[in-house]
Amino acid sequence: MNFLKDIFNVFFPEVCLCCYKALSYNESTICLKCRHDLPLTHFSFEKNNLVEKSFYGRVRIIAATSLFYFSKKGKVQQLIHELKYNKQQQVGNFIGNWLGEEIAESNRFKNIDYIIPVPLHLQKLKLRGYNQVTNFGKSLEKKLQIPYNETFLVKISSTKTQTNKLRLERWKNVQELFVVQHKISLENKHILLIDDIITTGATLESCCNAFENIKNLKISIACMAYTK
């Protein structure tokens, strides 16, 4: 089987999803050079980091992190574009495994009961065919041994893309669009809410607000990337 795979790779080599050069035999998803160029935040180990500060005065969270910094036309944007629009779902696994290792080493994300993704509306889910954070969440589940659950949070109306919207426009675009199911199961729990990119935090703020009446619920946040 490996022999056939080797023959296939000779004619159809896997390419790096950042630079599009052929990957070496021991490389996966992106090449080592591009991996070393990715801008890591190390927020998993930093209290009062930029992600946490972005939610001050808005919603109460226990801890928050993102693996990368996001910038326009950067390698992280390229990776997430491939994930969201070119069906390269292995990017979610790649980022989830990496961030999962960070979170596991950190002392700031303890006693989490569930990993919950920001959901897509059914209309967008059917159009894209998948939620871009699903593999990210499932990889976190394996690394952290914490159950991943897509049923608790539901998006009840579709919104236009957040790309290129100003902060106020983003905030208005997501208000009261999420509902929580099985609320009793979340009482006295600690959840890790996950998404792809944090820009203004409007979507995550709206999700947190949907959970606000659940007794003694704690919320932490983990995302792939944070926009400075």
Secondary structure, DSSP 8 states (H G I E B T S, - for coil): -HHHHHHHHHHS--B-TTT--B--TT--SS-HHHHHHS-B--GGG-TT-HHHHHTTTT---S-EEEEEEE-TTSHHHHHHHHHHHS--THHHHHHHHHHHHHHHH-SSS-S--EEEE----HHHHHHHSS-TTHHHHHHHHHHHT--B-SSSEEE-S-----TT--HHHHHHHHTT-EEESSGGGGTT-EEEEEEEEESS-HHHHHHHHHTTTSTT-EEEEEEEEEE-
